[in-house]
Amino acid sequence: MKNSVFAICTLGTVFLSCSRKEHANPYPAYSTKADYDTAAVDSFSQGATSVDVIRQIRMSSQKYKDSIKEVSRLQAEQDRIAKEADQENKQKLEEEKKKAAREKQQAEPPAPAAQ
């Protein structure tokens, strides 16, 4: 009888302690979510890039940007030189026209006065 009471109490305790419990949500709604991909990328997997390759890409892109800046600077310099040359040519043409007009006026004899 003592053994049966002990067995019943033990079984009751086991049933109560091992009963299904509802677990709390491991991902509650108020938890923060990562804004980035958290999957690990193996260095040998498809899409993985070496640190050296990334460094070379950054260096080459910087060189490309620098070369574009240099070309645009040279183009601006050439445009400025061309404008200055055009202005000088216009001034020379105007001076030559004025000089030709003066020579033409000096070369023409004054008209005789009508009597």
VEXBATOR-326101 format. One line per 4 residues: number of its first residue (from 1); for each residue x, y, z of N, C-alpha, C, CB. Coordinates in steps of 0.2 Angstrom, whole numbers, plus 2048, in hexadecimal, padded with zeros to 3 digits. Glycine has a CB too. Example, Ala and Ser with C-alpha at 12.3 -4.5 7.8 and 13.67 -1.06 7.14 Angstrom:
1 = 842/7E4/827/83E/7EA/827/842/7F0/827/839/7EA/82D ~ 840/7F5/823/844/7FB/824/840/800/827/846/7FD/81D;
END
This chain:
1 = 804/7FA/800/800/800/800/804/806/800/7FB/800/806 ~ 80A/806/804/80E/80C/804/811/80D/7FD/813/80B/809 ~ 813/807/7FA/816/807/7F4/811/80A/7EE/819/801/7F2 ~ 80B/808/7EF/806/80A/7EA/805/812/7EB/800/806/7EA;
5 = 804/814/7F1/803/81C/7F2/809/81F/7EF/802/81D/7F9 ~ 80F/81D/7F1/815/820/7EE/816/820/7E7/81C/81C/7F1 ~ 814/81B/7E3/814/81A/7DC/80F/81F/7D9/812/813/7DA ~ 809/81F/7DC/803/824/7DA/806/82B/7DA/7FD/823/7DE;
9 = 809/82D/7E0/80B/834/7E1/811/835/7DC/80E/835/7E8 ~ 815/830/7DB/81B/831/7D6/818/832/7CF/820/82B/7D6 ~ 813/82E/7CD/810/82E/7C6/80D/835/7C5/80C/828/7C5 ~ 809/837/7CA/806/83D/7CA/80A/843/7C9/801/83E/7D0;
13 = 810/843/7CD/815/848/7CC/818/848/7C5/81A/848/7D2 ~ 819/842/7C3/81C/842/7BC/818/845/7B7/81E/83B/7BA ~ 811/843/7B7/80C/845/7B2/80B/84D/7B3/805/842/7B4 ~ 80B/84F/7B9/80B/857/7B9/811/85A/7B7/809/859/7C1;
17 = 817/858/7B8/81D/85B/7B6/81E/85A/7AF/823/859/7BA ~ 81C/855/7AC/81D/854/7A5/817/855/7A0/81F/84C/7A4 ~ 813/859/7A3/80D/85B/79E/80F/860/799/807/85D/7A3 ~ 80B/860/794/80D/865/78F/80C/86C/791/809/864/788;
21 = 811/870/790/811/877/792/811/87B/78C/816/879/797 ~ 80D/881/78C/80E/885/786/814/88A/787/807/88A/785 ~ 818/889/782/81E/88D/782/81D/894/780/824/88A/77E ~ 821/899/783/820/8A0/781/823/8A0/779/824/8A5/785;
25 = 821/8A5/776/823/8A6/76F/82A/8A8/76F/81F/8AC/76B ~ 82E/8A4/76B/836/8A6/76B/837/8AC/767/83A/8A0/769 ~ 832/8AE/763/833/8B4/75F/82D/8B9/760/834/8B2/757 ~ 82E/8BC/765/828/8C1/767/828/8C6/762/829/8C4/76E;
29 = 822/8C9/761/821/8CF/75C/825/8D5/75D/819/8D1/75C ~ 827/8D6/764/82A/8DC/765/832/8DB/765/829/8DE/76C ~ 834/8D5/763/83B/8D4/762/83E/8D8/75C/83D/8CD/762 ~ 844/8D9/75C/847/8DD/756/849/8D8/751/84E/8E1/759;
33 = 849/8DA/74B/84B/8D6/745/851/8D9/742/845/8D5/740 ~ 855/8D4/740/85B/8D7/73D/85A/8D9/736/861/8D1/73C ~ 85D/8DF/734/85B/8E2/72D/860/8DF/728/85C/8EA/72E ~ 864/8DB/72A/869/8D8/725/868/8D0/725/870/8DA/727;
37 = 86B/8CD/720/86B/8C6/71F/86F/8C3/724/86D/8C4/718 ~ 86D/8BF/729/871/8BC/72E/874/8B5/72C/86D/8BB/734 ~ 872/8B3/726/875/8AC/724/87C/8AD/722/871/8AA/71D ~ 880/8A8/725/887/8A8/724/889/8A6/71D/88B/8A4/729;
41 = 88E/8AA/71A/890/8A8/714/897/8A5/714/891/8AE/70F ~ 898/89F/712/89E/89C/712/8A3/89F/70D/89E/894/711 ~ 8A9/8A0/70F/8AE/8A3/70A/8AF/89F/704/8B5/8A4/70E ~ 8AD/899/703/8AE/895/6FD/8A7/894/6FA/8B1/88E/6FF;
45 = 8A2/897/6FC/89B/896/6F9/89B/89B/6F3/896/897/6FE ~ 895/899/6EF/894/89E/6E9/892/8A4/6EC/88F/89A/6E5 ~ 895/8AA/6E9/893/8B0/6EA/898/8B4/6F0/88C/8B1/6ED ~ 89C/8B0/6F3/8A1/8B2/6F8/8A6/8B5/6F4/8A3/8AD/6FC;
49 = 8A9/8BB/6F6/8AF/8BE/6F3/8B4/8BF/6F8/8AD/8C5/6F0 ~ 8BA/8BF/6F5/8C0/8BF/6F9/8C1/8C7/6FC/8C6/8BD/6F6 ~ 8C4/8C8/701/8C6/8CE/704/8CA/8D2/6FF/8C9/8CE/70B ~ 8CF/8CE/6FC/8D4/8D1/6F7/8D0/8D4/6F1/8D9/8CC/6F5;
53 = 8CB/8D0/6EE/8C7/8D1/6E9/8C3/8D8/6EA/8C3/8CC/6E6 ~ 8C0/8D8/6F0/8BC/8DE/6F2/8C1/8E4/6F2/8B9/8DD/6F8 ~ 8C7/8E3/6F5/8CB/8E9/6F5/8CD/8EB/6EE/8D2/8E7/6F9 ~ 8CE/8E7/6E9/8D0/8E8/6E3/8CA/8EC/6DF/8D2/8E2/6DF;
57 = 8C4/8EA/6E0/8BF/8ED/6DD/8BE/8F4/6E0/8B8/8E9/6DF ~ 8BF/8F5/6E6/8BE/8FC/6E9/8C4/900/6E6/8BF/8FC/6F0 ~ 8CA/8FE/6E5/8CF/901/6E3/8CE/903/6DB/8D6/8FE/6E4 ~ 8CC/8FE/6D7/8CB/900/6D0/8C5/905/6CF/8CA/8F9/6CD;
61 = 8C0/904/6D4/8BA/909/6D3/8BD/910/6D5/8B4/907/6D7 ~ 8C1/911/6DA/8C4/917/6DB/8C8/91A/6D6/8C8/917/6E2 ~ 8CC/915/6D3/8D0/918/6CD/8CC/91A/6C7/8D5/912/6CB ~ 8C6/916/6C6/8C2/918/6C1/8BF/91F/6C2/8BC/913/6C0;
65 = 8BD/920/6C8/8BA/927/6CA/8BF/92C/6C9/8B7/926/6D1 ~ 8C5/92B/6CB/8CA/930/6CB/8CC/931/6C3/8D1/92D/6CE ~ 8CC/92C/6BF/8CD/92D/6B8/8C7/931/6B5/8CE/927/6B4 ~ 8C1/930/6B7/8BB/934/6B4/8BC/93B/6B6/8B5/931/6B7;
69 = 8BE/93D/6BC/8BF/943/6BF/8C5/947/6BB/8C1/944/6C6 ~ 8CA/943/6B9/8D0/946/6B6/8CE/947/6AE/8D6/941/6B5 ~ 8CA/943/6AB/8C7/944/6A4/8C3/94A/6A4/8C4/93E/6A2 ~ 8BE/94B/6A9/8BA/951/6A9/8BE/957/6AA/8B4/950/6AE;
73 = 8C3/957/6AE/8C7/95D/6B0/8CB/95F/6A9/8CC/95B/6B5 ~ 8CE/95A/6A6/8D1/95B/69F/8CC/95E/69A/8D5/955/69D ~ 8C6/95B/69A/8C1/95E/695/8BF/965/697/8BB/959/695 ~ 8BF/967/69D/8BD/96D/69F/8C3/972/69D/8BB/96E/6A6;
77 = 8C9/970/69E/8CF/974/69C/8CF/975/695/8D5/971/69F ~ 8CE/970/691/8CE/971/689/8C8/976/687/8CD/96A/686 ~ 8C2/975/68A/8BD/97A/689/8BF/981/68A/8B6/978/68C ~ 8C2/982/690/8C4/989/692/8C9/98B/68D/8C7/989/699;
81 = 8CE/987/68B/8D3/989/686/8D0/98B/67F/8D8/984/685 ~ 8CB/987/67D/8C8/988/677/8C4/98F/677/8C3/982/675 ~ 8C0/990/67C/8BD/996/67D/8C1/99C/67D/8B9/997/683 ~ 8C7/99C/680/8CC/9A1/680/8CF/9A2/679/8D2/9A0/685;
85 = 8D0/99D/675/8D2/99E/66E/8CD/9A1/66A/8D4/997/66C ~ 8C7/99F/66B/8C2/9A2/667/8C1/9A9/668/8BB/99F/668 ~ 8C2/9AB/66E/8C1/9B2/670/8C7/9B6/66D/8C1/9B3/678 ~ 8CD/9B3/66D/8D3/9B7/66A/8D2/9B7/663/8D9/9B3/66C;
89 = 8CF/9B2/65F/8CE/9B2/658/8C9/9B8/656/8CC/9AC/656 ~ 8C4/9B8/65A/8BF/9BD/659/8C2/9C4/65A/8B9/9BD/65E ~ 8C6/9C5/65F/8C9/9CC/660/8CE/9CE/65A/8CD/9CC/667 ~ 8D1/9C9/658/8D6/9CA/652/8D2/9CC/64C/8DA/9C4/651;
93 = 8CC/9C8/64B/8C8/9CA/645/8C5/9D1/645/8C3/9C5/644 ~ 8C3/9D3/64B/8C0/9D9/64C/8C6/9DF/64B/8BD/9DA/653 ~ 8CC/9DD/64D/8D1/9E2/64D/8D3/9E3/645/8D7/9E0/651 ~ 8D3/9DD/642/8D5/9DD/63A/8CF/9E1/636/8D6/9D6/638;
97 = 8C9/9E0/638/8C4/9E3/635/8C4/9EB/636/8BD/9E1/637 ~ 8C6/9ED/63C/8C7/9F4/63E/8CC/9F7/63A/8C7/9F5/645 ~ 8D2/9F3/63A/8D8/9F5/636/8D7/9F6/62F/8DE/9F1/638 ~ 8D3/9F1/62C/8D1/9F1/625/8CD/9F7/623/8CE/9EB/623;
101 = 8C8/9F9/628/8C4/9FE/627/8C7/A05/627/8BE/9FE/62C ~ 8CC/A06/62C/8D0/A0C/62C/8D4/A0D/626/8D5/A0B/632 ~ 8D8/A07/624/8DC/A08/61E/8D7/A09/617/8DF/A01/61C ~ 8D1/A07/617/8CD/A08/612/8CB/A10/612/8C7/A04/612;
105 = 8CA/A12/618/8C8/A19/618/8CE/A1E/616/8C6/A1B/61F ~ 8D4/A1C/618/8DA/A20/617/8DC/A1F/60F/8E0/A1E/61B ~ 8DA/A1A/60C/8DC/A19/605/8D8/A1C/601/8DC/A11/604 ~ 8D1/A1D/603/8CD/A21/5FE/8CE/A28/5FE/8C5/A20/601;
109 = 8CF/A2B/5F9/8D1/A32/5F8/8CA/A36/5FA/8D3/A35/5F2 ~ 8CB/A3C/5FD/8C5/A40/5FF/8C1/A42/5F8/8C7/A46/603 ~ 8BB/A41/5F9/8B7/A43/5F3/8B8/A4A/5F1/8B0/A41/5F4 ~ 8B9/A4C/5EA/8BA/A53/5E9/8B3/A57/5EA/8BC/A54/5E1;
113 = 8B4/A5D/5EC/8AE/A61/5ED/8AB/A63/5E7/8B0/A67/5F2 ~ 8A5/A63/5E7/8A1/A65/5E0/8A1/A6C/5E0/89A/A62/5E0 ~ 8A3/A6F/5DA/8A2/A76/5DA/89D/A79/5D5/8A9/A79/5D7;
END
